[in-house]
Amino acid sequence: MNEAGLPITEHLPEDHEGRAIYGEVKDPTPDKGRPLRHKAEEREIERRERPS
């Protein structure tokens, strides 16, 4: 979350519902690193295909 309380969405896939809801919210600390950022697309596919 950024200082305004919005979730950071810039690392989400383009068609992710979070981007549709919040728009593109930039990461205020991009140098901090996100350990699973490189797996974002893989994790999104898994999330979509997971039975609810």
mmCIF entry with sequence, helices, sheets and N, C-alpha, C, O atoms, coordinates in Angstrom:
data_MODEL
# 
_entry.id   MODEL 
# 
_entity.id                         1 
_entity.type                       polymer 
_entity.pdbx_number_of_molecules   1 
# 
_entity_poly.entity_id                      1 
_entity_poly.type                           'polypeptide(L)' 
_entity_poly.nstd_linkage                   no 
_entity_poly.nstd_monomer                   no 
_entity_poly.pdbx_seq_one_letter_code       MNEAGLPITEHLPEDHEGRAIYGEVKDPTPDKGRPLRHKAEEREIERRERPS 
_entity_poly.pdbx_seq_one_letter_code_can   MNEAGLPITEHLPEDHEGRAIYGEVKDPTPDKGRPLRHKAEEREIERRERPS 
_entity_poly.pdbx_strand_id                 A 
# 
loop_
_entity_poly_seq.entity_id 
_entity_poly_seq.num 
_entity_poly_seq.mon_id 
_entity_poly_seq.hetero 
1 1  MET n 
1 2  ASN n 
1 3  GLU n 
1 4  ALA n 
1 5  GLY n 
1 6  LEU n 
1 7  PRO n 
1 8  ILE n 
1 9  THR n 
1 10 GLU n 
1 11 HIS n 
1 12 LEU n 
1 13 PRO n 
1 14 GLU n 
1 15 ASP n 
1 16 HIS n 
1 17 GLU n 
1 18 GLY n 
1 19 ARG n 
1 20 ALA n 
1 21 ILE n 
1 22 TYR n 
1 23 GLY n 
1 24 GLU n 
1 25 VAL n 
1 26 LYS n 
1 27 ASP n 
1 28 PRO n 
1 29 THR n 
1 30 PRO n 
1 31 ASP n 
1 32 LYS n 
1 33 GLY n 
1 34 ARG n 
1 35 PRO n 
1 36 LEU n 
1 37 ARG n 
1 38 HIS n 
1 39 LYS n 
1 40 ALA n 
1 41 GLU n 
1 42 GLU n 
1 43 ARG n 
1 44 GLU n 
1 45 ILE n 
1 46 GLU n 
1 47 ARG n 
1 48 ARG n 
1 49 GLU n 
1 50 ARG n 
1 51 PRO n 
1 52 SER n 
# 
_struct_asym.id          A 
_struct_asym.entity_id   1 
# 
loop_
_struct_conf.conf_type_id 
_struct_conf.id 
_struct_conf.pdbx_PDB_helix_id 
_struct_conf.beg_label_comp_id 
_struct_conf.beg_label_asym_id 
_struct_conf.beg_label_seq_id 
_struct_conf.pdbx_beg_PDB_ins_code 
_struct_conf.end_label_comp_id 
_struct_conf.end_label_asym_id 
_struct_conf.end_label_seq_id 
_struct_conf.pdbx_end_PDB_ins_code 
_struct_conf.beg_auth_comp_id 
_struct_conf.beg_auth_asym_id 
_struct_conf.beg_auth_seq_id 
_struct_conf.end_auth_comp_id 
_struct_conf.end_auth_asym_id 
_struct_conf.end_auth_seq_id 
_struct_conf.pdbx_PDB_helix_class 
_struct_conf.details 
_struct_conf.pdbx_PDB_helix_length 
HELX_P HELX_P1 AA1 GLU A 17 ? TYR A 22 ? GLU A 17 TYR A 22 1 ? 6  
HELX_P HELX_P2 AA2 PRO A 30 ? LYS A 32 ? PRO A 30 LYS A 32 5 ? 3  
HELX_P HELX_P3 AA3 ARG A 37 ? LYS A 39 ? ARG A 37 LYS A 39 5 ? 3  
HELX_P HELX_P4 AA4 ALA A 40 ? GLU A 49 ? ALA A 40 GLU A 49 1 ? 10 
# 
_struct_conf_type.id          HELX_P 
_struct_conf_type.criteria    ? 
_struct_conf_type.reference   ? 
# 
loop_
_atom_site.group_PDB 
_atom_site.id 
_atom_site.type_symbol 
_atom_site.label_atom_id 
_atom_site.label_alt_id 
_atom_site.label_comp_id 
_atom_site.label_asym_id 
_atom_site.label_entity_id 
_atom_site.label_seq_id 
_atom_site.pdbx_PDB_ins_code 
_atom_site.Cartn_x 
_atom_site.Cartn_y 
_atom_site.Cartn_z 
_atom_site.occupancy 
_atom_site.B_iso_or_equiv 
_atom_site.pdbx_formal_charge 
_atom_site.auth_seq_id 
_atom_site.auth_comp_id 
_atom_site.auth_asym_id 
_atom_site.auth_atom_id 
_atom_site.pdbx_PDB_model_num 
ATOM 1   N N  . MET A 1 1  ? 0.841   -1.180  0.000   1.00 0.00 ? 1  MET A N  1 
ATOM 2   C CA . MET A 1 1  ? 0.000   0.000   0.000   1.00 0.00 ? 1  MET A CA 1 
ATOM 3   C C  . MET A 1 1  ? 0.885   1.241   0.000   1.00 0.00 ? 1  MET A C  1 
ATOM 4   O O  . MET A 1 1  ? 1.982   1.263   0.558   1.00 0.00 ? 1  MET A O  1 
ATOM 5   N N  . ASN A 1 2  ? 0.365   2.255   -0.641  1.00 0.00 ? 2  ASN A N  1 
ATOM 6   C CA . ASN A 1 2  ? 1.109   3.514   -0.623  1.00 0.00 ? 2  ASN A CA 1 
ATOM 7   C C  . ASN A 1 2  ? 0.643   4.340   0.575   1.00 0.00 ? 2  ASN A C  1 
ATOM 8   O O  . ASN A 1 2  ? -0.203  3.898   1.353   1.00 0.00 ? 2  ASN A O  1 
ATOM 9   N N  . GLU A 1 3  ? 1.194   5.526   0.714   1.00 0.00 ? 3  GLU A N  1 
ATOM 10  C CA . GLU A 1 3  ? 0.860   6.346   1.881   1.00 0.00 ? 3  GLU A CA 1 
ATOM 11  C C  . GLU A 1 3  ? -0.599  6.801   1.901   1.00 0.00 ? 3  GLU A C  1 
ATOM 12  O O  . GLU A 1 3  ? -1.112  7.174   2.955   1.00 0.00 ? 3  GLU A O  1 
ATOM 13  N N  . ALA A 1 4  ? -1.273  6.774   0.746   1.00 0.00 ? 4  ALA A N  1 
ATOM 14  C CA . ALA A 1 4  ? -2.696  7.133   0.691   1.00 0.00 ? 4  ALA A CA 1 
ATOM 15  C C  . ALA A 1 4  ? -3.592  5.930   0.990   1.00 0.00 ? 4  ALA A C  1 
ATOM 16  O O  . ALA A 1 4  ? -4.815  6.063   1.011   1.00 0.00 ? 4  ALA A O  1 
ATOM 17  N N  . GLY A 1 5  ? -2.994  4.759   1.222   1.00 0.00 ? 5  GLY A N  1 
ATOM 18  C CA . GLY A 1 5  ? -3.764  3.566   1.539   1.00 0.00 ? 5  GLY A CA 1 
ATOM 19  C C  . GLY A 1 5  ? -4.218  2.779   0.324   1.00 0.00 ? 5  GLY A C  1 
ATOM 20  O O  . GLY A 1 5  ? -4.982  1.823   0.453   1.00 0.00 ? 5  GLY A O  1 
ATOM 21  N N  . LEU A 1 6  ? -3.749  3.177   -0.868  1.00 0.00 ? 6  LEU A N  1 
ATOM 22  C CA . LEU A 1 6  ? -4.121  2.456   -2.087  1.00 0.00 ? 6  LEU A CA 1 
ATOM 23  C C  . LEU A 1 6  ? -3.142  1.321   -2.341  1.00 0.00 ? 6  LEU A C  1 
ATOM 24  O O  . LEU A 1 6  ? -1.948  1.460   -2.076  1.00 0.00 ? 6  LEU A O  1 
ATOM 25  N N  . PRO A 1 7  ? -3.640  0.190   -2.857  1.00 0.00 ? 7  PRO A N  1 
ATOM 26  C CA . PRO A 1 7  ? -2.721  -0.905  -3.178  1.00 0.00 ? 7  PRO A CA 1 
ATOM 27  C C  . PRO A 1 7  ? -1.878  -0.548  -4.394  1.00 0.00 ? 7  PRO A C  1 
ATOM 28  O O  . PRO A 1 7  ? -2.359  0.107   -5.319  1.00 0.00 ? 7  PRO A O  1 
ATOM 29  N N  . ILE A 1 8  ? -0.642  -0.971  -4.392  1.00 0.00 ? 8  ILE A N  1 
ATOM 30  C CA . ILE A 1 8  ? 0.257   -0.728  -5.518  1.00 0.00 ? 8  ILE A CA 1 
ATOM 31  C C  . ILE A 1 8  ? -0.150  -1.683  -6.640  1.00 0.00 ? 8  ILE A C  1 
ATOM 32  O O  . ILE A 1 8  ? -0.176  -2.898  -6.446  1.00 0.00 ? 8  ILE A O  1 
ATOM 33  N N  . THR A 1 9  ? -0.461  -1.140  -7.796  1.00 0.00 ? 9  THR A N  1 
ATOM 34  C CA . THR A 1 9  ? -0.957  -1.964  -8.893  1.00 0.00 ? 9  THR A CA 1 
ATOM 35  C C  . THR A 1 9  ? -0.025  -2.012  -10.096 1.00 0.00 ? 9  THR A C  1 
ATOM 36  O O  . THR A 1 9  ? -0.292  -2.765  -11.033 1.00 0.00 ? 9  THR A O  1 
ATOM 37  N N  . GLU A 1 10 ? 1.043   -1.249  -10.107 1.00 0.00 ? 10 GLU A N  1 
ATOM 38  C CA . GLU A 1 10 ? 1.879   -1.189  -11.305 1.00 0.00 ? 10 GLU A CA 1 
ATOM 39  C C  . GLU A 1 10 ? 2.537   -2.516  -11.640 1.00 0.00 ? 10 GLU A C  1 
ATOM 40  O O  . GLU A 1 10 ? 2.922   -2.724  -12.790 1.00 0.00 ? 10 GLU A O  1 
ATOM 41  N N  . HIS A 1 11 ? 2.682   -3.419  -10.687 1.00 0.00 ? 11 HIS A N  1 
ATOM 42  C CA . HIS A 1 11 ? 3.311   -4.707  -10.948 1.00 0.00 ? 11 HIS A CA 1 
ATOM 43  C C  . HIS A 1 11 ? 2.297   -5.782  -11.341 1.00 0.00 ? 11 HIS A C  1 
ATOM 44  O O  . HIS A 1 11 ? 2.679   -6.912  -11.648 1.00 0.00 ? 11 HIS A O  1 
ATOM 45  N N  . LEU A 1 12 ? 1.019   -5.440  -11.334 1.00 0.00 ? 12 LEU A N  1 
ATOM 46  C CA . LEU A 1 12 ? -0.015  -6.406  -11.704 1.00 0.00 ? 12 LEU A CA 1 
ATOM 47  C C  . LEU A 1 12 ? -0.112  -6.525  -13.217 1.00 0.00 ? 12 LEU A C  1 
ATOM 48  O O  . LEU A 1 12 ? 0.251   -5.594  -13.935 1.00 0.00 ? 12 LEU A O  1 
ATOM 49  N N  . PRO A 1 13 ? -0.603  -7.671  -13.716 1.00 0.00 ? 13 PRO A N  1 
ATOM 50  C CA . PRO A 1 13 ? -0.813  -7.811  -15.163 1.00 0.00 ? 13 PRO A CA 1 
ATOM 51  C C  . PRO A 1 13 ? -1.820  -6.763  -15.650 1.00 0.00 ? 13 PRO A C  1 
ATOM 52  O O  . PRO A 1 13 ? -2.664  -6.303  -14.882 1.00 0.00 ? 13 PRO A O  1 
ATOM 53  N N  . GLU A 1 14 ? -1.726  -6.397  -16.912 1.00 0.00 ? 14 GLU A N  1 
ATOM 54  C CA . GLU A 1 14 ? -2.569  -5.341  -17.493 1.00 0.00 ? 14 GLU A CA 1 
ATOM 55  C C  . GLU A 1 14 ? -4.066  -5.600  -17.309 1.00 0.00 ? 14 GLU A C  1 
ATOM 56  O O  . GLU A 1 14 ? -4.828  -4.658  -17.094 1.00 0.00 ? 14 GLU A O  1 
ATOM 57  N N  . ASP A 1 15 ? -4.500  -6.869  -17.392 1.00 0.00 ? 15 ASP A N  1 
ATOM 58  C CA . ASP A 1 15 ? -5.931  -7.177  -17.318 1.00 0.00 ? 15 ASP A CA 1 
ATOM 59  C C  . ASP A 1 15 ? -6.406  -7.543  -15.912 1.00 0.00 ? 15 ASP A C  1 
ATOM 60  O O  . ASP A 1 15 ? -7.517  -8.050  -15.755 1.00 0.00 ? 15 ASP A O  1 
ATOM 61  N N  . HIS A 1 16 ? -5.597  -7.300  -14.900 1.00 0.00 ? 16 HIS A N  1 
ATOM 62  C CA . HIS A 1 16 ? -5.946  -7.647  -13.524 1.00 0.00 ? 16 HIS A CA 1 
ATOM 63  C C  . HIS A 1 16 ? -7.066  -6.731  -13.012 1.00 0.00 ? 16 HIS A C  1 
ATOM 64  O O  . HIS A 1 16 ? -7.081  -5.537  -13.312 1.00 0.00 ? 16 HIS A O  1 
ATOM 65  N N  . GLU A 1 17 ? -7.991  -7.290  -12.246 1.00 0.00 ? 17 GLU A N  1 
ATOM 66  C CA . GLU A 1 17 ? -9.124  -6.507  -11.736 1.00 0.00 ? 17 GLU A CA 1 
ATOM 67  C C  . GLU A 1 17 ? -8.683  -5.372  -10.821 1.00 0.00 ? 17 GLU A C  1 
ATOM 68  O O  . GLU A 1 17 ? -9.367  -4.351  -10.737 1.00 0.00 ? 17 GLU A O  1 
ATOM 69  N N  . GLY A 1 18 ? -7.558  -5.528  -10.136 1.00 0.00 ? 18 GLY A N  1 
ATOM 70  C CA . GLY A 1 18 ? -7.045  -4.465  -9.271  1.00 0.00 ? 18 GLY A CA 1 
ATOM 71  C C  . GLY A 1 18 ? -6.719  -3.201  -10.062 1.00 0.00 ? 18 GLY A C  1 
ATOM 72  O O  . GLY A 1 18 ? -6.952  -2.090  -9.588  1.00 0.00 ? 18 GLY A O  1 
ATOM 73  N N  . ARG A 1 19 ? -6.182  -3.374  -11.263 1.00 0.00 ? 19 ARG A N  1 
ATOM 74  C CA . ARG A 1 19 ? -5.898  -2.215  -12.122 1.00 0.00 ? 19 ARG A CA 1 
ATOM 75  C C  . ARG A 1 19 ? -7.196  -1.569  -12.592 1.00 0.00 ? 19 ARG A C  1 
ATOM 76  O O  . ARG A 1 19 ? -7.283  -0.347  -12.711 1.00 0.00 ? 19 ARG A O  1 
ATOM 77  N N  . ALA A 1 20 ? -8.209  -2.401  -12.859 1.00 0.00 ? 20 ALA A N  1 
ATOM 78  C CA . ALA A 1 20 ? -9.499  -1.852  -13.298 1.00 0.00 ? 20 ALA A CA 1 
ATOM 79  C C  . ALA A 1 20 ? -10.141 -1.032  -12.180 1.00 0.00 ? 20 ALA A C  1 
ATOM 80  O O  . ALA A 1 20 ? -10.773 -0.009  -12.444 1.00 0.00 ? 20 ALA A O  1 
ATOM 81  N N  . ILE A 1 21 ? -9.983  -1.469  -10.951 1.00 0.00 ? 21 ILE A N  1 
ATOM 82  C CA . ILE A 1 21 ? -10.604 -0.790  -9.811  1.00 0.00 ? 21 ILE A CA 1 
ATOM 83  C C  . ILE A 1 21 ? -9.832  0.465   -9.410  1.00 0.00 ? 21 ILE A C  1 
ATOM 84  O O  . ILE A 1 21 ? -10.418 1.535   -9.249  1.00 0.00 ? 21 ILE A O  1 
ATOM 85  N N  . TYR A 1 22 ? -8.507  0.330   -9.249  1.00 0.00 ? 22 TYR A N  1 
ATOM 86  C CA . TYR A 1 22 ? -7.693  1.423   -8.701  1.00 0.00 ? 22 TYR A CA 1 
ATOM 87  C C  . TYR A 1 22 ? -6.891  2.195   -9.737  1.00 0.00 ? 22 TYR A C  1 
ATOM 88  O O  . TYR A 1 22 ? -6.318  3.238   -9.422  1.00 0.00 ? 22 TYR A O  1 
ATOM 89  N N  . GLY A 1 23 ? -6.843  1.696   -10.972 1.00 0.00 ? 23 GLY A N  1 
ATOM 90  C CA . GLY A 1 23 ? -5.972  2.313   -11.967 1.00 0.00 ? 23 GLY A CA 1 
ATOM 91  C C  . GLY A 1 23 ? -4.541  1.901   -11.691 1.00 0.00 ? 23 GLY A C  1 
ATOM 92  O O  . GLY A 1 23 ? -4.296  0.982   -10.909 1.00 0.00 ? 23 GLY A O  1 
ATOM 93  N N  . GLU A 1 24 ? -3.605  2.566   -12.318 1.00 0.00 ? 24 GLU A N  1 
ATOM 94  C CA . GLU A 1 24 ? -2.201  2.233   -12.076 1.00 0.00 ? 24 GLU A CA 1 
ATOM 95  C C  . GLU A 1 24 ? -1.671  3.083   -10.933 1.00 0.00 ? 24 GLU A C  1 
ATOM 96  O O  . GLU A 1 24 ? -1.524  4.299   -11.056 1.00 0.00 ? 24 GLU A O  1 
ATOM 97  N N  . VAL A 1 25 ? -1.388  2.423   -9.826  1.00 0.00 ? 25 VAL A N  1 
ATOM 98  C CA . VAL A 1 25 ? -0.824  3.088   -8.653  1.00 0.00 ? 25 VAL A CA 1 
ATOM 99  C C  . VAL A 1 25 ? 0.659   2.733   -8.626  1.00 0.00 ? 25 VAL A C  1 
ATOM 100 O O  . VAL A 1 25 ? 1.021   1.565   -8.484  1.00 0.00 ? 25 VAL A O  1 
ATOM 101 N N  . LYS A 1 26 ? 1.503   3.730   -8.760  1.00 0.00 ? 26 LYS A N  1 
ATOM 102 C CA . LYS A 1 26 ? 2.949   3.519   -8.803  1.00 0.00 ? 26 LYS A CA 1 
ATOM 103 C C  . LYS A 1 26 ? 3.492   3.072   -7.450  1.00 0.00 ? 26 LYS A C  1 
ATOM 104 O O  . LYS A 1 26 ? 2.942   3.401   -6.399  1.00 0.00 ? 26 LYS A O  1 
ATOM 105 N N  . ASP A 1 27 ? 4.568   2.327   -7.501  1.00 0.00 ? 27 ASP A N  1 
ATOM 106 C CA . ASP A 1 27 ? 5.263   1.850   -6.316  1.00 0.00 ? 27 ASP A CA 1 
ATOM 107 C C  . ASP A 1 27 ? 6.112   2.988   -5.759  1.00 0.00 ? 27 ASP A C  1 
ATOM 108 O O  . ASP A 1 27 ? 7.027   3.447   -6.442  1.00 0.00 ? 27 ASP A O  1 
ATOM 109 N N  . PRO A 1 28 ? 5.837   3.464   -4.531  1.00 0.00 ? 28 PRO A N  1 
ATOM 110 C CA . PRO A 1 28 ? 6.602   4.575   -3.978  1.00 0.00 ? 28 PRO A CA 1 
ATOM 111 C C  . PRO A 1 28 ? 8.043   4.186   -3.601  1.00 0.00 ? 28 PRO A C  1 
ATOM 112 O O  . PRO A 1 28 ? 8.891   5.060   -3.418  1.00 0.00 ? 28 PRO A O  1 
ATOM 113 N N  . THR A 1 29 ? 8.317   2.893   -3.487  1.00 0.00 ? 29 THR A N  1 
ATOM 114 C CA . THR A 1 29 ? 9.667   2.427   -3.131  1.00 0.00 ? 29 THR A CA 1 
ATOM 115 C C  . THR A 1 29 ? 10.116  1.324   -4.087  1.00 0.00 ? 29 THR A C  1 
ATOM 116 O O  . THR A 1 29 ? 10.292  0.180   -3.667  1.00 0.00 ? 29 THR A O  1 
ATOM 117 N N  . PRO A 1 30 ? 10.303  1.651   -5.368  1.00 0.00 ? 30 PRO A N  1 
ATOM 118 C CA . PRO A 1 30 ? 10.660  0.605   -6.335  1.00 0.00 ? 30 PRO A CA 1 
ATOM 119 C C  . PRO A 1 30 ? 12.007  -0.056  -6.055  1.00 0.00 ? 30 PRO A C  1 
ATOM 120 O O  . PRO A 1 30 ? 12.231  -1.195  -6.465  1.00 0.00 ? 30 PRO A O  1 
ATOM 121 N N  . ASP A 1 31 ? 12.893  0.633   -5.371  1.00 0.00 ? 31 ASP A N  1 
ATOM 122 C CA . ASP A 1 31 ? 14.194  0.061   -5.056  1.00 0.00 ? 31 ASP A CA 1 
ATOM 123 C C  . ASP A 1 31 ? 14.148  -0.912  -3.880  1.00 0.00 ? 31 ASP A C  1 
ATOM 124 O O  . ASP A 1 31 ? 15.130  -1.599  -3.599  1.00 0.00 ? 31 ASP A O  1 
ATOM 125 N N  . LYS A 1 32 ? 13.017  -0.969  -3.203  1.00 0.00 ? 32 LYS A N  1 
ATOM 126 C CA . LYS A 1 32 ? 12.875  -1.864  -2.058  1.00 0.00 ? 32 LYS A CA 1 
ATOM 127 C C  . LYS A 1 32 ? 12.880  -3.328  -2.495  1.00 0.00 ? 32 LYS A C  1 
ATOM 128 O O  . LYS A 1 32 ? 13.361  -4.203  -1.775  1.00 0.00 ? 32 LYS A O  1 
ATOM 129 N N  . GLY A 1 33 ? 12.345  -3.573  -3.671  1.00 0.00 ? 33 GLY A N  1 
ATOM 130 C CA . GLY A 1 33 ? 12.334  -4.934  -4.202  1.00 0.00 ? 33 GLY A CA 1 
ATOM 131 C C  . GLY A 1 33 ? 11.091  -5.702  -3.802  1.00 0.00 ? 33 GLY A C  1 
ATOM 132 O O  . GLY A 1 33 ? 10.542  -5.493  -2.720  1.00 0.00 ? 33 GLY A O  1 
ATOM 133 N N  . ARG A 1 34 ? 10.663  -6.561  -4.648  1.00 0.00 ? 34 ARG A N  1 
ATOM 134 C CA . ARG A 1 34 ? 9.523   -7.439  -4.411  1.00 0.00 ? 34 ARG A CA 1 
ATOM 135 C C  . ARG A 1 34 ? 9.987   -8.843  -4.772  1.00 0.00 ? 34 ARG A C  1 
ATOM 136 O O  . ARG A 1 34 ? 10.192  -9.129  -5.952  1.00 0.00 ? 34 ARG A O  1 
ATOM 137 N N  . PRO A 1 35 ? 10.161  -9.730  -3.790  1.00 0.00 ? 35 PRO A N  1 
ATOM 138 C CA . PRO A 1 35 ? 10.763  -11.032 -4.051  1.00 0.00 ? 35 PRO A CA 1 
ATOM 139 C C  . PRO A 1 35 ? 10.037  -11.888 -5.089  1.00 0.00 ? 35 PRO A C  1 
ATOM 140 O O  . PRO A 1 35 ? 10.675  -12.699 -5.761  1.00 0.00 ? 35 PRO A O  1 
ATOM 141 N N  . LEU A 1 36 ? 8.733   -11.729 -5.235  1.00 0.00 ? 36 LEU A N  1 
ATOM 142 C CA . LEU A 1 36 ? 8.001   -12.568 -6.192  1.00 0.00 ? 36 LEU A CA 1 
ATOM 143 C C  . LEU A 1 36 ? 7.544   -11.803 -7.424  1.00 0.00 ? 36 LEU A C  1 
ATOM 144 O O  . LEU A 1 36 ? 6.715   -12.306 -8.182  1.00 0.00 ? 36 LEU A O  1 
ATOM 145 N N  . ARG A 1 37 ? 8.060   -10.609 -7.640  1.00 0.00 ? 37 ARG A N  1 
ATOM 146 C CA . ARG A 1 37 ? 7.640   -9.800  -8.784  1.00 0.00 ? 37 ARG A CA 1 
ATOM 147 C C  . ARG A 1 37 ? 7.840   -10.546 -10.098 1.00 0.00 ? 37 ARG A C  1 
ATOM 148 O O  . ARG A 1 37 ? 6.999   -10.452 -10.992 1.00 0.00 ? 37 ARG A O  1 
ATOM 149 N N  . HIS A 1 38 ? 8.933   -11.279 -10.228 1.00 0.00 ? 38 HIS A N  1 
ATOM 150 C CA . HIS A 1 38 ? 9.212   -11.989 -11.470 1.00 0.00 ? 38 HIS A CA 1 
ATOM 151 C C  . HIS A 1 38 ? 8.226   -13.125 -11.728 1.00 0.00 ? 38 HIS A C  1 
ATOM 152 O O  . HIS A 1 38 ? 8.181   -13.650 -12.841 1.00 0.00 ? 38 HIS A O  1 
ATOM 153 N N  . LYS A 1 39 ? 7.441   -13.516 -10.735 1.00 0.00 ? 39 LYS A N  1 
ATOM 154 C CA . LYS A 1 39 ? 6.458   -14.583 -10.895 1.00 0.00 ? 39 LYS A CA 1 
ATOM 155 C C  . LYS A 1 39 ? 5.032   -14.048 -10.971 1.00 0.00 ? 39 LYS A C  1 
ATOM 156 O O  . LYS A 1 39 ? 4.084   -14.826 -10.872 1.00 0.00 ? 39 LYS A O  1 
ATOM 157 N N  . ALA A 1 40 ? 4.860   -12.761 -11.142 1.00 0.00 ? 40 ALA A N  1 
ATOM 158 C CA . ALA A 1 40 ? 3.525   -12.156 -11.109 1.00 0.00 ? 40 ALA A CA 1 
ATOM 159 C C  . ALA A 1 40 ? 2.594   -12.762 -12.156 1.00 0.00 ? 40 ALA A C  1 
ATOM 160 O O  . ALA A 1 40 ? 1.457   -13.108 -11.836 1.00 0.00 ? 40 ALA A O  1 
ATOM 161 N N  . GLU A 1 41 ? 3.050   -12.896 -13.392 1.00 0.00 ? 41 GLU A N  1 
ATOM 162 C CA . GLU A 1 41 ? 2.184   -13.433 -14.447 1.00 0.00 ? 41 GLU A CA 1 
ATOM 163 C C  . GLU A 1 41 ? 1.828   -14.890 -14.163 1.00 0.00 ? 41 GLU A C  1 
ATOM 164 O O  . GLU A 1 41 ? 0.676   -15.289 -14.330 1.00 0.00 ? 41 GLU A O  1 
ATOM 165 N N  . GLU A 1 42 ? 2.793   -15.673 -13.742 1.00 0.00 ? 42 GLU A N  1 
ATOM 166 C CA . GLU A 1 42 ? 2.560   -17.076 -13.410 1.00 0.00 ? 42 GLU A CA 1 
ATOM 167 C C  . GLU A 1 42 ? 1.544   -17.205 -12.269 1.00 0.00 ? 42 GLU A C  1 
ATOM 168 O O  . GLU A 1 42 ? 0.657   -18.058 -12.316 1.00 0.00 ? 42 GLU A O  1 
ATOM 169 N N  . ARG A 1 43 ? 1.676   -16.372 -11.270 1.00 0.00 ? 43 ARG A N  1 
ATOM 170 C CA . ARG A 1 43 ? 0.759   -16.415 -10.128 1.00 0.00 ? 43 ARG A CA 1 
ATOM 171 C C  . ARG A 1 43 ? -0.645  -15.954 -10.516 1.00 0.00 ? 43 ARG A C  1 
ATOM 172 O O  . ARG A 1 43 ? -1.631  -16.467 -9.987  1.00 0.00 ? 43 ARG A O  1 
ATOM 173 N N  . GLU A 1 44 ? -0.745  -14.994 -11.431 1.00 0.00 ? 44 GLU A N  1 
ATOM 174 C CA . GLU A 1 44 ? -2.058  -14.526 -11.889 1.00 0.00 ? 44 GLU A CA 1 
ATOM 175 C C  . GLU A 1 44 ? -2.770  -15.636 -12.659 1.00 0.00 ? 44 GLU A C  1 
ATOM 176 O O  . GLU A 1 44 ? -3.971  -15.834 -12.477 1.00 0.00 ? 44 GLU A O  1 
ATOM 177 N N  . ILE A 1 45 ? -2.066  -16.349 -13.501 1.00 0.00 ? 45 ILE A N  1 
ATOM 178 C CA . ILE A 1 45 ? -2.672  -17.475 -14.237 1.00 0.00 ? 45 ILE A CA 1 
ATOM 179 C C  . ILE A 1 45 ? -3.158  -18.525 -13.251 1.00 0.00 ? 45 ILE A C  1 
ATOM 180 O O  . ILE A 1 45 ? -4.264  -19.047 -13.392 1.00 0.00 ? 45 ILE A O  1 
ATOM 181 N N  . GLU A 1 46 ? -2.344  -18.834 -12.262 1.00 0.00 ? 46 GLU A N  1 
ATOM 182 C CA . GLU A 1 46 ? -2.742  -19.810 -11.236 1.00 0.00 ? 46 GLU A CA 1 
ATOM 183 C C  . GLU A 1 46 ? -3.988  -19.324 -10.481 1.00 0.00 ? 46 GLU A C  1 
ATOM 184 O O  . GLU A 1 46 ? -4.881  -20.120 -10.190 1.00 0.00 ? 46 GLU A O  1 
ATOM 185 N N  . ARG A 1 47 ? -4.051  -18.034 -10.167 1.00 0.00 ? 47 ARG A N  1 
ATOM 186 C CA . ARG A 1 47 ? -5.206  -17.485 -9.446  1.00 0.00 ? 47 ARG A CA 1 
ATOM 187 C C  . ARG A 1 47 ? -6.476  -17.624 -10.268 1.00 0.00 ? 47 ARG A C  1 
ATOM 188 O O  . ARG A 1 47 ? -7.527  -17.986 -9.738  1.00 0.00 ? 47 ARG A O  1 
ATOM 189 N N  . ARG A 1 48 ? -6.382  -17.335 -11.572 1.00 0.00 ? 48 ARG A N  1 
ATOM 190 C CA . ARG A 1 48 ? -7.564  -17.431 -12.449 1.00 0.00 ? 48 ARG A CA 1 
ATOM 191 C C  . ARG A 1 48 ? -8.051  -18.861 -12.608 1.00 0.00 ? 48 ARG A C  1 
ATOM 192 O O  . ARG A 1 48 ? -9.254  -19.109 -12.694 1.00 0.00 ? 48 ARG A O  1 
ATOM 193 N N  . GLU A 1 49 ? -7.119  -19.797 -12.647 1.00 0.00 ? 49 GLU A N  1 
ATOM 194 C CA . GLU A 1 49 ? -7.473  -21.192 -12.912 1.00 0.00 ? 49 GLU A CA 1 
ATOM 195 C C  . GLU A 1 49 ? -7.830  -21.971 -11.662 1.00 0.00 ? 49 GLU A C  1 
ATOM 196 O O  . GLU A 1 49 ? -8.354  -23.080 -11.759 1.00 0.00 ? 49 GLU A O  1 
ATOM 197 N N  . ARG A 1 50 ? -7.557  -21.414 -10.485 1.00 0.00 ? 50 ARG A N  1 
ATOM 198 C CA . ARG A 1 50 ? -7.830  -22.078 -9.223  1.00 0.00 ? 50 ARG A CA 1 
ATOM 199 C C  . ARG A 1 50 ? -9.336  -22.188 -9.010  1.00 0.00 ? 50 ARG A C  1 
ATOM 200 O O  . ARG A 1 50 ? -10.051 -21.201 -9.184  1.00 0.00 ? 50 ARG A O  1 
ATOM 201 N N  . PRO A 1 51 ? -9.833  -23.364 -8.638  1.00 0.00 ? 51 PRO A N  1 
ATOM 202 C CA . PRO A 1 51 ? -11.266 -23.474 -8.352  1.00 0.00 ? 51 PRO A CA 1 
ATOM 203 C C  . PRO A 1 51 ? -11.625 -22.663 -7.104  1.00 0.00 ? 51 PRO A C  1 
ATOM 204 O O  . PRO A 1 51 ? -10.886 -22.649 -6.119  1.00 0.00 ? 51 PRO A O  1 
ATOM 205 N N  . SER A 1 52 ? -12.754 -22.001 -7.167  1.00 0.00 ? 52 SER A N  1 
ATOM 206 C CA . SER A 1 52 ? -13.188 -21.175 -6.033  1.00 0.00 ? 52 SER A CA 1 
ATOM 207 C C  . SER A 1 52 ? -14.048 -21.950 -5.087  1.00 0.00 ? 52 SER A C  1 
ATOM 208 O O  . SER A 1 52 ? -14.499 -21.408 -4.078  1.00 0.00 ? 52 SER A O  1 
# 
